[in-house]
């Protein structure tokens, strides 16, 4: 009987630890899926972030009014999409959306089909692409002068995605 009780306790502890790990991964507690050195864009942004991600530039954390990435609003059914808003020009702390640019990772077409069609999940950085200095863990943002008005590159050590600019920004009522 004591062996059965010990096995039951071990199995219970294992299941509890597994459940905590799954919840921590899904909700990105402590940045376990998004800000580790081995994070990828796909892992960090699919599913969309459960809370706004904190970004840094040149080693300092930036305000969410300068750069923020978050899941689309669920009351509009956009929760599968990631919205990235960046003050424009770079480094601007935006007071309104007019002072910013909006890019959307909408792989499921929840916001609008044109965003899904323009999303490139296996992008190749153009020769003129340059790092913006913004990063979240190992993920960096790049802009290409030749297409910066139409997209932004979200880059990890293994690849890149090109997220289309949503201009004018789509709003949700």
C-alpha positions in Angstrom: 0.0 0.0 0.0 2.8 2.6 0.8 4.2 2.0 -2.7 0.9 2.8 -4.3 0.5 5.9 -2.3 4.1 7.0 -3.3 3.4 6.4 -7.0 0.1 8.3 -6.7 1.9 11.3 -5.0 4.6 11.2 -7.7 2.1 11.1 -10.5 0.1 13.9 -8.9 3.2 16.1 -8.5 4.2 15.3 -12.1 0.7 16.3 -13.4 0.7 19.5 -11.3 4.2 20.5 -12.5 3.1 19.7 -16.1 -0.1 21.8 -15.8 1.9 24.8 -14.3 4.4 24.5 -17.2 1.6 24.5 -19.8 -0.1 27.5 -18.2 3.3 29.3 -17.9 4.0 28.6 -21.5 0.6 29.6 -22.8 0.4 32.8 -20.7 4.1 33.5 -21.2 4.8 33.9 -17.5 8.3 35.3 -16.9 8.8 35.4 -20.7 9.3 31.7 -20.9 8.3 31.5 -24.6 9.0 35.0 -25.8 12.1 36.5 -24.3 14.6 33.6 -23.9 17.7 33.5 -26.0 16.2 30.7 -28.1 12.8 32.3 -28.7 11.6 32.4 -32.3 9.1 34.8 -33.8 6.6 32.0 -34.4 6.8 30.8 -30.8 6.6 34.3 -29.3 3.7 35.4 -31.5 1.6 32.3 -32.2 -0.5 32.3 -30.2 -0.7 36.1 -30.0 0.8 37.6 -26.7 -1.5 37.2 -23.7 -0.3 40.6 -22.4 1.7 43.4 -24.0 5.4 42.5 -24.6 8.1 44.8 -23.1 10.7 45.9 -25.6 14.1 47.5 -25.2 16.3 49.7 -27.3 20.0 50.1 -26.8 19.7 48.2 -23.5 16.9 50.2 -21.9 13.3 49.3 -21.7 11.0 51.5 -23.8 7.6 52.8 -23.0 4.6 51.1 -24.5 3.8 54.4 -26.1 7.1 54.0 -28.1 6.6 50.3 -29.0 4.1 47.7 -28.0 3.0 44.3 -29.3 -0.2 42.7 -28.1 -3.0 40.4 -29.0 -5.9 41.9 -30.9 -9.1 42.6 -28.9 -11.1 39.4 -28.3 -14.4 41.3 -28.3 -13.9 41.8 -32.0 -12.7 38.2 -32.6 -9.1 39.4 -33.3 -7.3 37.7 -30.4 -5.4 35.4 -32.8 -3.7 38.4 -34.4 -0.7 40.3 -33.0 -0.7 44.1 -33.3 2.6 46.0 -33.2 2.4 49.7 -32.7 5.6 51.7 -33.0 6.1 55.5 -32.6 7.0 57.2 -35.9 9.6 58.3 -36.7 11.6 55.7 -34.8 12.1 56.6 -31.2 9.0 58.7 -31.0 6.8 58.4 -27.9 3.4 58.5 -29.6 0.5 60.4 -28.0 -2.0 59.2 -30.6 -2.1 56.6 -33.4 -1.4 59.4 -35.8 2.1 59.5 -34.2 2.7 55.8 -34.8 2.6 53.0 -37.3 0.6 49.8 -36.9 1.8 46.4 -38.2 -0.3 43.2 -37.9 0.6 39.5 -37.8 -2.7 38.1 -38.8 -2.0 34.5 -40.0 -5.6 33.5 -39.6 -7.2 36.5 -41.4 -9.1 37.5 -38.3 -8.7 41.3 -38.8 -8.9 41.3 -42.6 -7.9 39.1 -45.4 -5.5 41.6 -47.0 -3.3 41.5 -43.9 -3.0 37.7 -44.0 -2.2 37.9 -47.8 0.6 40.4 -47.2 2.1 38.5 -44.2 5.3 36.6 -45.0 6.1 34.0 -42.4 9.4 33.0 -44.2 10.7 36.4 -45.2 14.1 37.1 -46.6 15.6 40.4 -45.3 16.2 42.8 -48.2 19.8 43.9 -48.7 19.0 47.4 -47.4 17.3 46.2 -44.2 18.7 47.6 -41.0 18.2 46.8 -37.3 16.1 49.4 -35.5 17.7 48.6 -32.1 14.4 47.4 -30.7 14.4 43.9 -29.3 12.4 41.5 -27.1 14.7 38.8 -25.9 16.4 37.4 -29.0 13.8 38.9 -31.3 14.7 42.1 -33.2 12.9 44.6 -35.4 14.3 45.5 -38.8 13.2 48.1 -41.4 14.1 48.3 -45.0 14.1 51.8 -46.5 12.8 50.3 -49.8 9.6 49.0 -48.2 9.3 50.5 -44.7 6.1 52.2 -45.6 4.5 48.8 -46.2 6.1 46.4 -43.7 8.4 45.6 -40.8 10.7 42.6 -40.3 10.5 40.7 -37.1 13.7 38.7 -36.9 15.0 35.8 -34.7 18.3 34.0 -34.9 16.8 31.4 -37.3 14.7 33.5 -39.6 12.4 36.5 -40.2 8.8 37.4 -40.8 7.5 40.4 -42.6 4.4 41.9 -41.0 2.4 44.2 -43.2 1.6 47.8 -42.2 -2.1 48.4 -41.5 -2.6 51.9 -43.0 -4.9 53.4 -42.0 -4.9 51.4 -38.8 -8.0 49.1 -38.5 -10.0 49.9 -35.4 -12.4 47.8 -33.4 -15.6 49.0 -32.0 
